[in-house]
Amino acid sequence: MDSRNAASDMPDPDAVEFVRFCYRRRRVGWPELYDEMCAVAGRGLFRGYNADDLAELGIGFSLFGMPALAVLSARIVAEEQALRRPVAVMITADVALAAVSDPEPNVEFTPTQQSTLESRDEGTFEVPVRLAMVPSGA
């Protein structure tokens, strides 16, 4: 991956996994993440790849490769942080299903369902509930 057009090229999937591996070892940002990547490459902790193997994937540790590595790292860190954001549960009623107050002539109900329908008050009906995961603060 050439550092001049790193933002437009798709990085090697192994390069992405290398950065993700390093970030998950130490959840830090740039430049601490760069230090972690150098340590991992120096010890061959990611699939036994050393710095030369990683250079073939587009991970450059030189001064000239650093801008591309910083862009890739920032993208991976943002993705990882988005996965860890808390979510809130929002309860919504499925109004289309709840609008049935009288059974259709062609719909058959079990005796239990029929007695439930007959014993309800005229103005009330049960509303099915659907849970949806949404980002917190939405």
C-alpha positions in Angstrom: 0.0 0.0 0.0 1.6 3.2 -1.1 1.3 6.0 1.5 0.4 8.6 -1.1 -2.9 6.9 -2.1 -3.6 4.9 1.1 -7.1 6.4 1.5 -8.2 5.3 -1.9 -6.8 1.8 -2.0 -8.4 -1.2 -0.2 -5.9 -2.6 2.3 -5.0 -6.2 2.4 -7.5 -8.1 4.7 -4.5 -9.5 6.6 -3.2 -5.9 7.2 -6.6 -4.9 8.6 -6.6 -8.0 10.8 -3.1 -7.1 12.0 -4.1 -3.6 13.1 -7.3 -5.0 14.7 -5.2 -7.7 16.5 -2.9 -5.0 17.9 -5.7 -2.7 18.9 -7.5 -5.5 20.8 -4.3 -6.3 22.7 -4.0 -2.8 23.9 -7.0 -0.5 23.4 -5.0 2.7 22.8 -4.9 5.3 20.1 -2.2 6.6 17.8 0.9 6.8 18.5 0.7 4.2 21.3 -0.9 1.8 18.9 2.1 2.3 16.6 4.3 1.2 19.4 2.2 -1.9 20.0 2.3 -2.8 16.3 6.1 -2.5 16.3 6.3 -4.8 19.3 3.9 -7.3 17.8 5.9 -7.3 14.5 9.2 -7.6 16.3 8.1 -10.7 18.2 6.1 -12.2 15.3 3.0 -12.4 17.5 0.5 -12.0 14.7 0.5 -15.3 12.7 4.3 -15.3 12.9 4.6 -12.3 10.6 7.7 -10.1 11.1 8.1 -6.5 9.8 9.2 -7.7 6.3 6.1 -9.9 6.0 3.9 -7.1 7.1 5.6 -4.7 4.6 4.4 -7.0 1.8 0.8 -6.6 3.1 1.1 -2.8 3.1 2.0 -2.3 6.8 5.1 0.0 6.7 6.8 1.0 9.9 9.1 3.6 8.2 8.6 7.3 8.3 7.3 7.1 4.7 4.8 4.3 5.5 3.5 6.0 8.7 0.8 8.2 7.1 -0.9 5.2 5.5 -0.6 3.2 8.7 -2.1 6.1 10.7 -5.1 6.3 8.3 -5.7 2.6 8.4 -5.3 2.5 12.2 -7.7 5.4 12.7 -10.3 3.6 10.6 -9.9 0.3 12.5 -10.0 2.1 15.9 -13.2 3.9 14.9 -14.8 0.6 13.8 -13.8 -1.1 17.0 -15.1 1.7 19.2 -18.4 1.7 17.3 -18.8 -2.0 18.1 -18.3 -1.3 21.9 -20.8 1.6 22.2 -23.7 0.9 24.5 -27.1 0.4 23.0 -30.5 1.1 24.3 -33.6 -1.1 23.9 -36.6 0.7 22.4 -40.0 -1.0 22.8 -42.4 -0.4 20.0 -45.9 -1.7 19.2 -46.5 -3.4 16.0 -49.8 -1.5 15.3 -50.6 -3.4 12.1 -51.0 -6.7 13.9 -52.7 -5.2 16.9 -55.5 -3.6 14.8 -57.4 -6.9 14.5 -60.3 -6.7 17.0 -62.7 -9.2 15.5 -61.6 -12.4 13.9 -61.8 -12.7 10.1 -64.5 -15.1 8.8 -61.8 -17.3 7.2 -59.5 -17.4 10.2 -59.7 -20.3 12.6 -58.8 -19.9 16.2 -58.2 -22.5 18.9 -60.8 -22.7 21.7 -58.4 -20.9 24.0 -57.8 -18.1 21.5 -61.5 -17.9 20.9 -62.4 -17.6 24.6 -59.7 -14.9 25.0 -61.2 -12.9 22.1 -64.7 -13.2 23.4 -63.8 -12.3 27.0 -62.0 -9.0 26.1 -63.7 -5.7 26.5 -64.8 -4.0 23.3 -62.3 -1.2 23.4 -59.2 -3.1 24.4 -56.9 -5.4 22.6 -53.4 -6.9 23.2 -50.5 -5.2 21.4 -47.6 -7.4 20.3 -44.3 -5.9 21.4 -41.2 -5.8 19.3 -37.7 -5.0 20.8 -35.3 -3.0 18.6 -31.6 -2.4 19.4 -30.7 1.3 18.8 -27.5 3.2 19.6 -27.6 4.9 23.0 -28.6 8.5 22.9 -30.7 8.2 19.7 
